[in-house]
């Protein structure tokens, strides 16, 4: 019985990573790029929400807070103007600006949201984006959309390299 307990404890410790190699510091450290091969939409939703930046996000109390957008203002019940953060660069040095927002808007409109929360998160047909200047965009909706800010908070901001090399959809994964 004593031998069974010792073997059981040793097995648990090894399973938890407390074997001789782990104690000696011989554990290999991951290096290089992270490559995801699991195509489950549940995994992709978690990964993308933690990797991509967004125009705004929700804080722990459910309030919208600025991210890549510094401020936003409804000009009327169908027109939302968004000021973009200046001085932001992607990991490859590419500048974040209104053209990048247009690229992401166009891709979001083409494929719907890149995660599967439902079609209610997509913008109505006829919704469009206008570039006012390099750091200001205007979203124009065909009808009032009370969920527009939350929808925009879920729209991932990828750069040109992302869309050129990866992009969204089954053809890219």
N, C-alpha and C positions, 0 to 999 in steps of 0.2 A: 504494500500500500504506500509506503514511504517513497519507494522508487517511482511509482506512478505519479505522485505529487511533484517530485523533483522534475521528472520529464515533462509534466504538464506546465509547470512554471517556466521551464527552459523554452518550451515551444511558444508560449505566450510572449516571452521576452524577445525571442527571435522574430516573431511575427510583428511585434511593435518596433522592430529595428534596433534592438539592444544586443545584437550579436557581437562577436569579437571584432568584426570588421567595422561596425558602426562605432563601437567604443574606441577603436584605434584611430578613427578619423579617415578611414579608407573609402568613404562613401563618395561616389562620383557626383560631380556637380554638373547640372545641365548647362550646355553652352550653345550659342547660336540662336537661330530663329525658332519661334514656337510654330509648329505645324499641327493643325487640327485635322483629324481624319474622320471624326465622328460627325455625321451629317444630321444628327437629330436636331430638329428645330428648337427643342428645349435647351440644348447645349448652346446652339448658336445665339439664342436670345440672351442668355447669361453672358456669353463671351462678348458679343457685340456691344451690349450696354456697358461693359466695363472697359472696352478697348477704345471705342470711338468717342469723340467729343460730340457735344450737341449744342444747339443754340442756347437753350435754357434747360434747366432740370428742376425737379421737385425736391424740396428739402424734406427733412423728417416730419415736418408738420403739414406737408402738402402745399407749401407756398412755392410759386415759381421763383427761381433765382437765376441770375445771369451766368452764362458760361461763355460761349463764343459770341453771343449777343450781349451788348452792354445795357441796352434798354429797348423797349418796344412800346408802341402807342397805337391805339385804334384811332384812325382818322375818321371813320364812320363805321357803321355796323357790318361792313363787308371789306374794309381795307385796313390792313395791319402793316405798319411801318416798323422795321427792325434795324437798329444801328449795330454794326458788327465791330467786334474787338479788333483793334489795330495792333500790328507788331507780332502777330501770331504766325508761326511757321510749323509746317509738318515735319516729321522726323527726317525727311529727305531734303529739307530746305525750302520746299515749295511754300509760297505765301498763301495764307488764308485770306480770301476776299470775296466780293459779291459774285464773281464768276464761279468760284468753288461752290458757293451756296446754290447757284443756278444749276451746276452740274449735278449736285446731290438732289435738288428738287426734281430735275428732269428724270433722273434715275428712279427716284421714289415714285414718281408719277407713272413711269414706264412699268415697273414691276409691282407696285403696291409696297407697303411697308416690308422691309427685308426680314421681318420676323412674323410669326403667325399669331398675332393678337386678335385678328379678325378684320373684316373689311370695314367695319365702323371706324377704324383708325385711318382709313385712306381719305384723302380730300375729294370733294365732289367734282365730277367732270365740269370743266369750265373754270376751275381754280387756276390761277396763274401767278407768276412771279415777275416783277419788274425790277430792273436794276436802276437805282437812282444815281448812285455813284459807287466808287470802289468799296465803300464801307457802309452802304445803306441799301436795303432791299425793301420792296413793298409786295406783300401778298394780297391778291385781290380774289375774293371768293364770290361765287354766283349768288349766294344767299348767306345770311348770317350763320356763323359756325361757332357756337359756344365752346367747342372742344379744340379749336384751332391751335391755341397755345400748347396744350398738352400734346397734340399731334406733332407739332414742331419740336417739342422737347424730346420726342422719340425718333426724330429723323437724324440718322447718323451722318456725320460729316467726314467723308473720305476724300482723299486727294486724287489728282489725275492718275498717279501711279497705281493706286488701288484699283481704279476702274479699268485701266489699261491691262494690268496683270491679273487681277482677280475678279472684281465686280460681284454682283449679287446674282443668285439664281443657280439652279442645278447645272447649267452649262459651264459654270465657273468653278464649282467646288470639286 
